[in-house]
Amino acid sequence: MSKKDLIEQNITRVQEYVRELIEDAKWNNGVSETLESTSIIVGNFCSMVLRLMDTEEYNNNYCKSLDLVLKLFPEIDGELLEKELDRYI
């Protein structure tokens, strides 16, 4: 399996996981748990952007990596994700 196939497979898994977290947060009435879920979600996407930047195809290209993640997950707040990424970049 090529690196590209592995990346696509991992992205699909993360998409499914995050969608489950979002659905759980929607049905959850506990504010603290919802906020915790949101932190986990943003952290996962932040990690995804950083990992994409480590690949040969994205080669430390922050904008290209961020654009892909936001394109794949339009439900994510890009501004919130960028704030989290500012802590690492």
Distance bins in CASP14 RR format, pairs under 12 A and 6 or more apart:
PFRMAT RR
TARGET T0000
AUTHOR 0000-0000-0000
RMODE 2
METHOD distances of the structure
MODEL  1
1 7 0 0 0 0 0 1 0 0 0 0 0
1 8 0 0 0 0 1 0 0 0 0 0 0
1 9 1 0 0 1 0 0 0 0 0 0 0
1 10 0 0 0 0 0 1 0 0 0 0 0
2 8 0 0 0 0 1 0 0 0 0 0 0
2 9 0 0 0 0 0 1 0 0 0 0 0
2 55 0 0 0 0 0 1 0 0 0 0 0
2 56 0 0 0 0 0 1 0 0 0 0 0
2 57 0 0 0 0 0 1 0 0 0 0 0
3 9 0 0 0 0 0 1 0 0 0 0 0
3 10 0 0 0 0 0 1 0 0 0 0 0
3 51 0 0 0 0 0 1 0 0 0 0 0
3 52 0 0 0 0 0 1 0 0 0 0 0
3 54 0 0 0 0 0 1 0 0 0 0 0
3 55 1 0 0 1 0 0 0 0 0 0 0
3 56 1 0 0 1 0 0 0 0 0 0 0
3 57 0 0 0 0 1 0 0 0 0 0 0
3 58 0 0 0 0 0 1 0 0 0 0 0
4 10 0 0 0 0 0 1 0 0 0 0 0
4 11 0 0 0 0 0 1 0 0 0 0 0
4 52 0 0 0 0 0 1 0 0 0 0 0
4 55 0 0 0 0 1 0 0 0 0 0 0
4 56 0 0 0 0 1 0 0 0 0 0 0
4 57 1 0 0 1 0 0 0 0 0 0 0
4 58 0 0 0 0 0 1 0 0 0 0 0
5 11 0 0 0 0 0 1 0 0 0 0 0
5 12 0 0 0 0 0 1 0 0 0 0 0
6 12 0 0 0 0 0 1 0 0 0 0 0
6 13 0 0 0 0 0 1 0 0 0 0 0
6 51 0 0 0 0 0 1 0 0 0 0 0
6 55 0 0 0 0 1 0 0 0 0 0 0
6 57 0 0 0 0 0 1 0 0 0 0 0
7 13 0 0 0 0 0 1 0 0 0 0 0
7 14 0 0 0 0 0 1 0 0 0 0 0
7 48 0 0 0 0 1 0 0 0 0 0 0
7 51 0 0 0 0 1 0 0 0 0 0 0
7 52 1 0 0 1 0 0 0 0 0 0 0
7 54 0 0 0 0 0 1 0 0 0 0 0
7 55 1 0 0 1 0 0 0 0 0 0 0
7 56 0 0 0 0 0 1 0 0 0 0 0
7 57 1 0 0 1 0 0 0 0 0 0 0
7 58 0 0 0 0 1 0 0 0 0 0 0
7 65 0 0 0 0 0 1 0 0 0 0 0
7 68 0 0 0 0 0 1 0 0 0 0 0
7 69 0 0 0 0 0 1 0 0 0 0 0
7 72 0 0 0 0 0 1 0 0 0 0 0
8 14 0 0 0 0 0 1 0 0 0 0 0
8 15 0 0 0 0 0 1 0 0 0 0 0
8 52 0 0 0 0 0 1 0 0 0 0 0
8 55 0 0 0 0 0 1 0 0 0 0 0
8 57 0 0 0 0 0 1 0 0 0 0 0
8 68 0 0 0 0 0 1 0 0 0 0 0
8 72 0 0 0 0 0 1 0 0 0 0 0
9 15 0 0 0 0 0 1 0 0 0 0 0
9 16 0 0 0 0 0 1 0 0 0 0 0
10 16 0 0 0 0 0 1 0 0 0 0 0
10 17 0 0 0 0 0 1 0 0 0 0 0
10 44 0 0 0 0 0 1 0 0 0 0 0
10 47 0 0 0 0 0 1 0 0 0 0 0
10 48 0 0 0 0 1 0 0 0 0 0 0
10 51 0 0 0 0 1 0 0 0 0 0 0
10 52 0 0 0 0 0 1 0 0 0 0 0
10 55 0 0 0 0 0 1 0 0 0 0 0
10 72 0 0 0 0 0 1 0 0 0 0 0
11 17 0 0 0 0 0 1 0 0 0 0 0
11 18 0 0 0 0 0 1 0 0 0 0 0
11 44 0 0 0 0 0 1 0 0 0 0 0
11 45 0 0 0 0 0 1 0 0 0 0 0
11 47 0 0 0 0 0 1 0 0 0 0 0
11 48 1 0 0 1 0 0 0 0 0 0 0
11 49 0 0 0 0 0 1 0 0 0 0 0
11 51 0 0 0 0 1 0 0 0 0 0 0
11 52 0 0 0 0 1 0 0 0 0 0 0
11 55 0 0 0 0 0 1 0 0 0 0 0
11 65 0 0 0 0 0 1 0 0 0 0 0
11 68 0 0 0 0 1 0 0 0 0 0 0
11 69 0 0 0 0 1 0 0 0 0 0 0
11 71 0 0 0 0 0 1 0 0 0 0 0
11 72 1 0 0 1 0 0 0 0 0 0 0
11 73 0 0 0 0 1 0 0 0 0 0 0
12 18 0 0 0 0 0 1 0 0 0 0 0
12 19 0 0 0 0 0 1 0 0 0 0 0
12 48 0 0 0 0 0 1 0 0 0 0 0
12 72 0 0 0 0 1 0 0 0 0 0 0
12 73 0 0 0 0 0 1 0 0 0 0 0
13 19 0 0 0 0 0 1 0 0 0 0 0
13 20 0 0 0 0 0 1 0 0 0 0 0
13 44 0 0 0 0 0 1 0 0 0 0 0
13 48 0 0 0 0 0 1 0 0 0 0 0
14 20 0 0 0 0 0 1 0 0 0 0 0
14 21 0 0 0 0 0 1 0 0 0 0 0
14 40 0 0 0 0 0 1 0 0 0 0 0
14 41 0 0 0 0 0 1 0 0 0 0 0
14 43 0 0 0 0 0 1 0 0 0 0 0
14 44 1 0 0 1 0 0 0 0 0 0 0
14 45 0 0 0 0 1 0 0 0 0 0 0
14 46 0 0 0 0 0 1 0 0 0 0 0
14 47 0 0 0 0 1 0 0 0 0 0 0
14 48 1 0 0 1 0 0 0 0 0 0 0
14 49 0 0 0 0 0 1 0 0 0 0 0
14 51 0 0 0 0 1 0 0 0 0 0 0
14 52 0 0 0 0 0 1 0 0 0 0 0
14 69 0 0 0 0 1 0 0 0 0 0 0
14 72 0 0 0 0 1 0 0 0 0 0 0
14 73 0 0 0 0 1 0 0 0 0 0 0
14 76 0 0 0 0 0 1 0 0 0 0 0
15 21 0 0 0 0 0 1 0 0 0 0 0
15 22 0 0 0 0 0 1 0 0 0 0 0
15 41 0 0 0 0 0 1 0 0 0 0 0
15 44 0 0 0 0 0 1 0 0 0 0 0
15 45 0 0 0 0 0 1 0 0 0 0 0
15 48 0 0 0 0 1 0 0 0 0 0 0
15 68 0 0 0 0 0 1 0 0 0 0 0
15 69 0 0 0 0 0 1 0 0 0 0 0
15 71 0 0 0 0 0 1 0 0 0 0 0
15 72 1 0 0 1 0 0 0 0 0 0 0
15 73 1 0 0 1 0 0 0 0 0 0 0
15 74 0 0 0 0 0 1 0 0 0 0 0
15 75 0 0 0 0 0 1 0 0 0 0 0
15 76 0 0 0 0 0 1 0 0 0 0 0
16 22 0 0 0 0 0 1 0 0 0 0 0
16 23 0 0 0 0 0 1 0 0 0 0 0
16 44 0 0 0 0 0 1 0 0 0 0 0
16 72 0 0 0 0 0 1 0 0 0 0 0
16 73 0 0 0 0 0 1 0 0 0 0 0
17 23 0 0 0 0 0 1 0 0 0 0 0
17 24 0 0 0 0 0 1 0 0 0 0 0
17 37 0 0 0 0 0 1 0 0 0 0 0
17 40 0 0 0 0 1 0 0 0 0 0 0
17 41 0 0 0 0 1 0 0 0 0 0 0
17 43 0 0 0 0 0 1 0 0 0 0 0
17 44 1 0 0 1 0 0 0 0 0 0 0
17 45 0 0 0 0 0 1 0 0 0 0 0
17 47 0 0 0 0 0 1 0 0 0 0 0
17 48 0 0 0 0 0 1 0 0 0 0 0
17 73 0 0 0 0 0 1 0 0 0 0 0
18 24 0 0 0 0 0 1 0 0 0 0 0
18 25 0 0 0 0 0 1 0 0 0 0 0
18 37 0 0 0 0 1 0 0 0 0 0 0
18 38 0 0 0 0 0 1 0 0 0 0 0
18 40 0 0 0 0 1 0 0 0 0 0 0
18 41 1 0 1 0 0 0 0 0 0 0 0
18 42 0 0 0 0 1 0 0 0 0 0 0
18 43 0 0 0 0 1 0 0 0 0 0 0
18 44 1 0 1 0 0 0 0 0 0 0 0
18 45 1 0 0 1 0 0 0 0 0 0 0
18 46 0 0 0 0 0 1 0 0 0 0 0
18 47 0 0 0 0 0 1 0 0 0 0 0
18 48 0 0 0 0 1 0 0 0 0 0 0
18 69 0 0 0 0 0 1 0 0 0 0 0
18 72 0 0 0 0 1 0 0 0 0 0 0
18 73 1 0 0 1 0 0 0 0 0 0 0
18 74 0 0 0 0 0 1 0 0 0 0 0
18 75 0 0 0 0 1 0 0 0 0 0 0
18 76 0 0 0 0 1 0 0 0 0 0 0
18 81 0 0 0 0 0 1 0 0 0 0 0
19 25 0 0 0 0 0 1 0 0 0 0 0
19 26 0 0 0 0 0 1 0 0 0 0 0
19 37 0 0 0 0 0 1 0 0 0 0 0
19 41 0 0 0 0 1 0 0 0 0 0 0
19 44 0 0 0 0 0 1 0 0 0 0 0
19 72 0 0 0 0 0 1 0 0 0 0 0
19 73 0 0 0 0 1 0 0 0 0 0 0
19 74 0 0 0 0 0 1 0 0 0 0 0
19 75 0 0 0 0 1 0 0 0 0 0 0
19 76 0 0 0 0 0 1 0 0 0 0 0
20 26 0 0 0 0 0 1 0 0 0 0 0
20 27 0 0 0 0 0 1 0 0 0 0 0
20 37 0 0 0 0 0 1 0 0 0 0 0
20 40 0 0 0 0 0 1 0 0 0 0 0
20 41 0 0 0 0 0 1 0 0 0 0 0
20 44 0 0 0 0 0 1 0 0 0 0 0
21 27 0 0 0 0 0 1 0 0 0 0 0
21 28 0 0 0 0 0 1 0 0 0 0 0
21 33 0 0 0 0 0 1 0 0 0 0 0
21 34 0 0 0 0 0 1 0 0 0 0 0
21 36 0 0 0 0 1 0 0 0 0 0 0
21 37 1 0 1 0 0 0 0 0 0 0 0
21 38 0 0 0 0 1 0 0 0 0 0 0
21 39 0 0 0 0 0 1 0 0 0 0 0
21 40 1 0 0 1 0 0 0 0 0 0 0
21 41 1 0 1 0 0 0 0 0 0 0 0
21 42 0 0 0 0 0 1 0 0 0 0 0
21 43 0 0 0 0 0 1 0 0 0 0 0
21 44 0 0 0 0 1 0 0 0 0 0 0
21 45 0 0 0 0 0 1 0 0 0 0 0
21 73 0 0 0 0 0 1 0 0 0 0 0
21 75 0 0 0 0 0 1 0 0 0 0 0
21 76 0 0 0 0 0 1 0 0 0 0 0
22 28 0 0 0 0 0 1 0 0 0 0 0
22 34 0 0 0 0 0 1 0 0 0 0 0
22 37 1 0 0 1 0 0 0 0 0 0 0
22 38 0 0 0 0 1 0 0 0 0 0 0
22 40 0 0 0 0 0 1 0 0 0 0 0
22 41 1 0 0 1 0 0 0 0 0 0 0
22 42 0 0 0 0 0 1 0 0 0 0 0
22 44 0 0 0 0 0 1 0 0 0 0 0
22 45 0 0 0 0 0 1 0 0 0 0 0
22 73 0 0 0 0 1 0 0 0 0 0 0
22 74 0 0 0 0 0 1 0 0 0 0 0
22 75 1 0 0 1 0 0 0 0 0 0 0
22 76 0 0 0 0 1 0 0 0 0 0 0
22 77 0 0 0 0 0 1 0 0 0 0 0
23 34 0 0 0 0 0 1 0 0 0 0 0
23 37 0 0 0 0 0 1 0 0 0 0 0
23 41 0 0 0 0 0 1 0 0 0 0 0
23 75 0 0 0 0 0 1 0 0 0 0 0
24 30 0 0 0 0 0 1 0 0 0 0 0
24 33 0 0 0 0 1 0 0 0 0 0 0
24 34 0 0 0 0 1 0 0 0 0 0 0
24 36 0 0 0 0 0 1 0 0 0 0 0
24 37 1 0 0 1 0 0 0 0 0 0 0
24 38 0 0 0 0 0 1 0 0 0 0 0
24 40 0 0 0 0 0 1 0 0 0 0 0
24 41 0 0 0 0 0 1 0 0 0 0 0
25 31 0 0 0 0 0 1 0 0 0 0 0
25 32 0 0 0 0 0 1 0 0 0 0 0
25 33 1 0 0 1 0 0 0 0 0 0 0
25 34 1 0 1 0 0 0 0 0 0 0 0
25 35 0 0 0 0 1 0 0 0 0 0 0
25 36 0 0 0 0 1 0 0 0 0 0 0
25 37 1 0 1 0 0 0 0 0 0 0 0
25 38 1 0 0 1 0 0 0 0 0 0 0
25 39 0 0 0 0 0 1 0 0 0 0 0
25 40 0 0 0 0 1 0 0 0 0 0 0
25 41 1 0 0 1 0 0 0 0 0 0 0
25 42 0 0 0 0 0 1 0 0 0 0 0
25 75 0 0 0 0 0 1 0 0 0 0 0
26 33 0 0 0 0 0 1 0 0 0 0 0
26 34 0 0 0 0 1 0 0 0 0 0 0
26 37 0 0 0 0 1 0 0 0 0 0 0
26 38 0 0 0 0 0 1 0 0 0 0 0
26 41 0 0 0 0 0 1 0 0 0 0 0
26 75 0 0 0 0 0 1 0 0 0 0 0
27 33 0 0 0 0 0 1 0 0 0 0 0
27 34 0 0 0 0 1 0 0 0 0 0 0
27 37 0 0 0 0 0 1 0 0 0 0 0
28 34 1 0 1 0 0 0 0 0 0 0 0
28 35 0 0 0 0 0 1 0 0 0 0 0
28 36 0 0 0 0 1 0 0 0 0 0 0
28 37 1 0 0 1 0 0 0 0 0 0 0
28 38 0 0 0 0 0 1 0 0 0 0 0
30 36 0 0 0 0 1 0 0 0 0 0 0
30 37 0 0 0 0 1 0 0 0 0 0 0
30 38 0 0 0 0 0 1 0 0 0 0 0
31 37 0 0 0 0 0 1 0 0 0 0 0
31 38 0 0 0 0 0 1 0 0 0 0 0
32 38 0 0 0 0 0 1 0 0 0 0 0
32 39 0 0 0 0 0 1 0 0 0 0 0
33 39 0 0 0 0 0 1 0 0 0 0 0
33 40 0 0 0 0 0 1 0 0 0 0 0
34 40 0 0 0 0 0 1 0 0 0 0 0
34 41 0 0 0 0 0 1 0 0 0 0 0
35 41 0 0 0 0 0 1 0 0 0 0 0
35 42 0 0 0 0 0 1 0 0 0 0 0
35 80 0 0 0 0 0 1 0 0 0 0 0
36 42 0 0 0 0 0 1 0 0 0 0 0
36 43 0 0 0 0 0 1 0 0 0 0 0
37 43 0 0 0 0 0 1 0 0 0 0 0
37 44 0 0 0 0 0 1 0 0 0 0 0
38 44 0 0 0 0 0 1 0 0 0 0 0
38 45 0 0 0 0 0 1 0 0 0 0 0
38 75 0 0 0 0 0 1 0 0 0 0 0
38 76 0 0 0 0 0 1 0 0 0 0 0
38 77 0 0 0 0 1 0 0 0 0 0 0
38 80 0 0 0 0 1 0 0 0 0 0 0
38 81 0 0 0 0 0 1 0 0 0 0 0
38 84 0 0 0 0 0 1 0 0 0 0 0
39 45 0 0 0 0 0 1 0 0 0 0 0
39 46 0 0 0 0 0 1 0 0 0 0 0
39 80 0 0 0 0 1 0 0 0 0 0 0
39 81 0 0 0 0 0 1 0 0 0 0 0
39 83 0 0 0 0 0 1 0 0 0 0 0
39 84 0 0 0 0 1 0 0 0 0 0 0
40 46 0 0 0 0 0 1 0 0 0 0 0
40 47 0 0 0 0 0 1 0 0 0 0 0
40 84 0 0 0 0 0 1 0 0 0 0 0
41 47 0 0 0 0 0 1 0 0 0 0 0
41 48 0 0 0 0 0 1 0 0 0 0 0
41 69 0 0 0 0 0 1 0 0 0 0 0
41 73 0 0 0 0 1 0 0 0 0 0 0
41 75 0 0 0 0 1 0 0 0 0 0 0
41 76 1 0 0 1 0 0 0 0 0 0 0
41 77 0 0 0 0 1 0 0 0 0 0 0
41 78 0 0 0 0 0 1 0 0 0 0 0
41 80 0 0 0 0 1 0 0 0 0 0 0
41 81 0 0 0 0 1 0 0 0 0 0 0
41 84 0 0 0 0 0 1 0 0 0 0 0
42 48 0 0 0 0 0 1 0 0 0 0 0
42 49 0 0 0 0 0 1 0 0 0 0 0
42 69 0 0 0 0 0 1 0 0 0 0 0
42 73 0 0 0 0 0 1 0 0 0 0 0
42 75 0 0 0 0 0 1 0 0 0 0 0
42 76 1 0 0 1 0 0 0 0 0 0 0
42 77 1 0 0 1 0 0 0 0 0 0 0
42 78 0 0 0 0 1 0 0 0 0 0 0
42 79 0 0 0 0 0 1 0 0 0 0 0
42 80 1 0 1 0 0 0 0 0 0 0 0
42 81 1 0 1 0 0 0 0 0 0 0 0
42 82 0 0 0 0 0 1 0 0 0 0 0
42 83 0 0 0 0 1 0 0 0 0 0 0
42 84 1 0 1 0 0 0 0 0 0 0 0
42 85 0 0 0 0 1 0 0 0 0 0 0
42 86 0 0 0 0 0 1 0 0 0 0 0
42 87 0 0 0 0 0 1 0 0 0 0 0
43 49 0 0 0 0 1 0 0 0 0 0 0
43 50 0 0 0 0 1 0 0 0 0 0 0
43 51 0 0 0 0 0 1 0 0 0 0 0
43 69 0 0 0 0 0 1 0 0 0 0 0
43 76 0 0 0 0 0 1 0 0 0 0 0
43 80 0 0 0 0 0 1 0 0 0 0 0
43 81 0 0 0 0 1 0 0 0 0 0 0
43 83 0 0 0 0 0 1 0 0 0 0 0
43 84 1 0 0 1 0 0 0 0 0 0 0
43 85 0 0 0 0 1 0 0 0 0 0 0
43 87 0 0 0 0 0 1 0 0 0 0 0
43 88 0 0 0 0 0 1 0 0 0 0 0
44 50 0 0 0 0 0 1 0 0 0 0 0
44 51 0 0 0 0 0 1 0 0 0 0 0
44 69 0 0 0 0 1 0 0 0 0 0 0
44 73 0 0 0 0 1 0 0 0 0 0 0
44 76 0 0 0 0 1 0 0 0 0 0 0
44 81 0 0 0 0 0 1 0 0 0 0 0
44 84 0 0 0 0 0 1 0 0 0 0 0
45 51 0 0 0 0 0 1 0 0 0 0 0
45 52 0 0 0 0 0 1 0 0 0 0 0
45 65 0 0 0 0 0 1 0 0 0 0 0
45 66 0 0 0 0 1 0 0 0 0 0 0
45 68 0 0 0 0 0 1 0 0 0 0 0
45 69 1 0 1 0 0 0 0 0 0 0 0
45 70 0 0 0 0 1 0 0 0 0 0 0
45 71 0 0 0 0 0 1 0 0 0 0 0
45 72 0 0 0 0 1 0 0 0 0 0 0
45 73 1 0 0 1 0 0 0 0 0 0 0
45 74 0 0 0 0 0 1 0 0 0 0 0
45 75 0 0 0 0 0 1 0 0 0 0 0
45 76 1 0 1 0 0 0 0 0 0 0 0
45 77 0 0 0 0 1 0 0 0 0 0 0
45 78 0 0 0 0 1 0 0 0 0 0 0
45 80 0 0 0 0 1 0 0 0 0 0 0
45 81 1 0 1 0 0 0 0 0 0 0 0
45 82 0 0 0 0 0 1 0 0 0 0 0
45 83 0 0 0 0 0 1 0 0 0 0 0
45 84 1 0 0 1 0 0 0 0 0 0 0
45 85 0 0 0 0 1 0 0 0 0 0 0
46 52 0 0 0 0 0 1 0 0 0 0 0
46 53 0 0 0 0 0 1 0 0 0 0 0
46 62 0 0 0 0 0 1 0 0 0 0 0
46 65 0 0 0 0 0 1 0 0 0 0 0
46 66 0 0 0 0 1 0 0 0 0 0 0
46 69 0 0 0 0 1 0 0 0 0 0 0
46 76 0 0 0 0 0 1 0 0 0 0 0
46 78 0 0 0 0 0 1 0 0 0 0 0
46 80 0 0 0 0 1 0 0 0 0 0 0
46 81 1 0 0 1 0 0 0 0 0 0 0
46 82 0 0 0 0 1 0 0 0 0 0 0
46 83 0 0 0 0 1 0 0 0 0 0 0
46 84 1 0 1 0 0 0 0 0 0 0 0
46 85 1 0 1 0 0 0 0 0 0 0 0
46 86 0 0 0 0 1 0 0 0 0 0 0
46 87 0 0 0 0 1 0 0 0 0 0 0
46 88 1 0 0 1 0 0 0 0 0 0 0
46 89 0 0 0 0 1 0 0 0 0 0 0
47 53 0 0 0 0 0 1 0 0 0 0 0
47 54 0 0 0 0 0 1 0 0 0 0 0
47 65 0 0 0 0 0 1 0 0 0 0 0
47 69 0 0 0 0 1 0 0 0 0 0 0
47 81 0 0 0 0 0 1 0 0 0 0 0
47 84 0 0 0 0 1 0 0 0 0 0 0
47 85 0 0 0 0 1 0 0 0 0 0 0
47 88 0 0 0 0 1 0 0 0 0 0 0
48 54 0 0 0 0 0 1 0 0 0 0 0
48 55 0 0 0 0 0 1 0 0 0 0 0
48 58 0 0 0 0 0 1 0 0 0 0 0
48 65 0 0 0 0 1 0 0 0 0 0 0
48 66 0 0 0 0 1 0 0 0 0 0 0
48 68 0 0 0 0 1 0 0 0 0 0 0
48 69 1 0 1 0 0 0 0 0 0 0 0
48 70 0 0 0 0 0 1 0 0 0 0 0
48 72 0 0 0 0 1 0 0 0 0 0 0
48 73 0 0 0 0 1 0 0 0 0 0 0
48 76 0 0 0 0 0 1 0 0 0 0 0
48 81 0 0 0 0 1 0 0 0 0 0 0
48 84 0 0 0 0 0 1 0 0 0 0 0
48 85 0 0 0 0 0 1 0 0 0 0 0
49 55 0 0 0 0 0 1 0 0 0 0 0
49 58 0 0 0 0 1 0 0 0 0 0 0
49 60 0 0 0 0 0 1 0 0 0 0 0
49 61 0 0 0 0 0 1 0 0 0 0 0
49 62 1 0 0 1 0 0 0 0 0 0 0
49 63 0 0 0 0 0 1 0 0 0 0 0
49 64 0 0 0 0 1 0 0 0 0 0 0
49 65 1 0 1 0 0 0 0 0 0 0 0
49 66 1 0 1 0 0 0 0 0 0 0 0
49 67 0 0 0 0 1 0 0 0 0 0 0
49 68 0 0 0 0 1 0 0 0 0 0 0
49 69 1 0 1 0 0 0 0 0 0 0 0
49 70 0 0 0 0 1 0 0 0 0 0 0
49 71 0 0 0 0 0 1 0 0 0 0 0
49 72 0 0 0 0 0 1 0 0 0 0 0
49 73 0 0 0 0 0 1 0 0 0 0 0
49 76 0 0 0 0 0 1 0 0 0 0 0
49 78 0 0 0 0 0 1 0 0 0 0 0
49 81 1 0 0 1 0 0 0 0 0 0 0
49 82 0 0 0 0 1 0 0 0 0 0 0
49 84 0 0 0 0 1 0 0 0 0 0 0
49 85 1 0 0 1 0 0 0 0 0 0 0
49 86 0 0 0 0 0 1 0 0 0 0 0
49 88 0 0 0 0 1 0 0 0 0 0 0
49 89 0 0 0 0 1 0 0 0 0 0 0
50 58 0 0 0 0 0 1 0 0 0 0 0
50 60 0 0 0 0 0 1 0 0 0 0 0
50 61 0 0 0 0 0 1 0 0 0 0 0
50 62 0 0 0 0 1 0 0 0 0 0 0
50 65 1 0 0 1 0 0 0 0 0 0 0
50 66 0 0 0 0 0 1 0 0 0 0 0
50 69 0 0 0 0 0 1 0 0 0 0 0
50 81 0 0 0 0 0 1 0 0 0 0 0
50 84 0 0 0 0 0 1 0 0 0 0 0
50 85 1 0 0 1 0 0 0 0 0 0 0
50 87 0 0 0 0 0 1 0 0 0 0 0
50 88 1 0 0 1 0 0 0 0 0 0 0
50 89 1 0 0 1 0 0 0 0 0 0 0
51 57 0 0 0 0 0 1 0 0 0 0 0
51 58 0 0 0 0 1 0 0 0 0 0 0
51 60 0 0 0 0 0 1 0 0 0 0 0
51 65 0 0 0 0 1 0 0 0 0 0 0
51 68 0 0 0 0 0 1 0 0 0 0 0
51 69 0 0 0 0 0 1 0 0 0 0 0
51 88 0 0 0 0 0 1 0 0 0 0 0
52 58 1 0 1 0 0 0 0 0 0 0 0
52 59 0 0 0 0 1 0 0 0 0 0 0
52 60 0 0 0 0 1 0 0 0 0 0 0
52 61 0 0 0 0 1 0 0 0 0 0 0
52 62 0 0 0 0 1 0 0 0 0 0 0
52 63 0 0 0 0 0 1 0 0 0 0 0
52 64 1 0 0 1 0 0 0 0 0 0 0
52 65 1 1 0 0 0 0 0 0 0 0 0
52 66 0 0 0 0 1 0 0 0 0 0 0
52 67 0 0 0 0 0 1 0 0 0 0 0
52 68 1 0 0 1 0 0 0 0 0 0 0
52 69 1 0 0 1 0 0 0 0 0 0 0
52 70 0 0 0 0 0 1 0 0 0 0 0
52 71 0 0 0 0 0 1 0 0 0 0 0
52 72 0 0 0 0 0 1 0 0 0 0 0
52 85 0 0 0 0 0 1 0 0 0 0 0
53 59 1 0 0 1 0 0 0 0 0 0 0
53 60 1 0 1 0 0 0 0 0 0 0 0
53 61 1 0 0 1 0 0 0 0 0 0 0
53 62 1 0 0 1 0 0 0 0 0 0 0
53 63 0 0 0 0 0 1 0 0 0 0 0
53 64 0 0 0 0 1 0 0 0 0 0 0
53 65 1 0 1 0 0 0 0 0 0 0 0
53 66 0 0 0 0 1 0 0 0 0 0 0
53 67 0 0 0 0 0 1 0 0 0 0 0
53 68 0 0 0 0 0 1 0 0 0 0 0
53 69 0 0 0 0 0 1 0 0 0 0 0
53 85 0 0 0 0 1 0 0 0 0 0 0
53 88 0 0 0 0 0 1 0 0 0 0 0
53 89 0 0 0 0 1 0 0 0 0 0 0
54 60 1 0 0 1 0 0 0 0 0 0 0
54 61 0 0 0 0 0 1 0 0 0 0 0
54 62 0 0 0 0 0 1 0 0 0 0 0
54 65 0 0 0 0 1 0 0 0 0 0 0
55 61 0 0 0 0 1 0 0 0 0 0 0
55 64 0 0 0 0 0 1 0 0 0 0 0
55 65 0 0 0 0 1 0 0 0 0 0 0
55 68 0 0 0 0 0 1 0 0 0 0 0
57 64 0 0 0 0 1 0 0 0 0 0 0
57 65 0 0 0 0 1 0 0 0 0 0 0
57 68 0 0 0 0 1 0 0 0 0 0 0
58 64 1 0 1 0 0 0 0 0 0 0 0
58 65 1 0 1 0 0 0 0 0 0 0 0
58 66 0 0 0 0 1 0 0 0 0 0 0
58 67 0 0 0 0 0 1 0 0 0 0 0
58 68 1 0 0 1 0 0 0 0 0 0 0
58 69 0 0 0 0 0 1 0 0 0 0 0
59 65 0 0 0 0 1 0 0 0 0 0 0
60 89 0 0 0 0 1 0 0 0 0 0 0
61 67 0 0 0 0 1 0 0 0 0 0 0
61 68 0 0 0 0 1 0 0 0 0 0 0
61 89 0 0 0 0 0 1 0 0 0 0 0
62 68 0 0 0 0 0 1 0 0 0 0 0
62 69 0 0 0 0 0 1 0 0 0 0 0
62 81 0 0 0 0 0 1 0 0 0 0 0
62 82 0 0 0 0 1 0 0 0 0 0 0
62 85 1 0 0 1 0 0 0 0 0 0 0
62 86 0 0 0 0 0 1 0 0 0 0 0
62 88 0 0 0 0 0 1 0 0 0 0 0
62 89 1 0 0 1 0 0 0 0 0 0 0
63 69 0 0 0 0 0 1 0 0 0 0 0
63 70 0 0 0 0 0 1 0 0 0 0 0
63 82 0 0 0 0 0 1 0 0 0 0 0
63 85 0 0 0 0 0 1 0 0 0 0 0
63 89 0 0 0 0 0 1 0 0 0 0 0
64 70 0 0 0 0 0 1 0 0 0 0 0
64 71 0 0 0 0 0 1 0 0 0 0 0
65 71 0 0 0 0 0 1 0 0 0 0 0
65 72 0 0 0 0 0 1 0 0 0 0 0
65 81 0 0 0 0 0 1 0 0 0 0 0
65 82 0 0 0 0 0 1 0 0 0 0 0
65 85 0 0 0 0 1 0 0 0 0 0 0
65 89 0 0 0 0 0 1 0 0 0 0 0
66 72 0 0 0 0 0 1 0 0 0 0 0
66 73 0 0 0 0 0 1 0 0 0 0 0
66 76 0 0 0 0 0 1 0 0 0 0 0
66 78 1 0 0 1 0 0 0 0 0 0 0
66 79 0 0 0 0 0 1 0 0 0 0 0
66 81 1 0 0 1 0 0 0 0 0 0 0
66 82 1 0 0 1 0 0 0 0 0 0 0
66 84 0 0 0 0 0 1 0 0 0 0 0
66 85 1 0 0 1 0 0 0 0 0 0 0
66 86 0 0 0 0 0 1 0 0 0 0 0
66 89 0 0 0 0 1 0 0 0 0 0 0
67 73 0 0 0 0 0 1 0 0 0 0 0
67 74 0 0 0 0 0 1 0 0 0 0 0
67 78 0 0 0 0 0 1 0 0 0 0 0
67 81 0 0 0 0 0 1 0 0 0 0 0
67 82 0 0 0 0 0 1 0 0 0 0 0
68 74 0 0 0 0 0 1 0 0 0 0 0
68 76 0 0 0 0 0 1 0 0 0 0 0
69 75 0 0 0 0 0 1 0 0 0 0 0
69 76 1 0 0 1 0 0 0 0 0 0 0
69 77 0 0 0 0 0 1 0 0 0 0 0
69 78 0 0 0 0 1 0 0 0 0 0 0
69 81 1 0 0 1 0 0 0 0 0 0 0
69 82 0 0 0 0 0 1 0 0 0 0 0
69 84 0 0 0 0 0 1 0 0 0 0 0
69 85 0 0 0 0 1 0 0 0 0 0 0
70 76 1 0 0 1 0 0 0 0 0 0 0
70 77 0 0 0 0 1 0 0 0 0 0 0
70 78 1 0 1 0 0 0 0 0 0 0 0
70 79 0 0 0 0 0 1 0 0 0 0 0
70 80 0 0 0 0 0 1 0 0 0 0 0
70 81 1 0 0 1 0 0 0 0 0 0 0
70 82 0 0 0 0 1 0 0 0 0 0 0
70 85 0 0 0 0 0 1 0 0 0 0 0
71 78 0 0 0 0 0 1 0 0 0 0 0
73 81 0 0 0 0 1 0 0 0 0 0 0
74 81 0 0 0 0 0 1 0 0 0 0 0
75 81 0 0 0 0 0 1 0 0 0 0 0
76 82 0 0 0 0 0 1 0 0 0 0 0
76 84 0 0 0 0 0 1 0 0 0 0 0
76 85 0 0 0 0 0 1 0 0 0 0 0
77 83 0 0 0 0 1 0 0 0 0 0 0
77 84 0 0 0 0 0 1 0 0 0 0 0
78 84 0 0 0 0 1 0 0 0 0 0 0
78 85 0 0 0 0 1 0 0 0 0 0 0
78 86 0 0 0 0 0 1 0 0 0 0 0
79 85 0 0 0 0 0 1 0 0 0 0 0
79 86 0 0 0 0 0 1 0 0 0 0 0
80 86 0 0 0 0 0 1 0 0 0 0 0
81 87 0 0 0 0 0 1 0 0 0 0 0
81 88 0 0 0 0 0 1 0 0 0 0 0
81 89 0 0 0 0 0 1 0 0 0 0 0
82 88 0 0 0 0 0 1 0 0 0 0 0
82 89 0 0 0 0 1 0 0 0 0 0 0
83 89 0 0 0 0 0 1 0 0 0 0 0
END
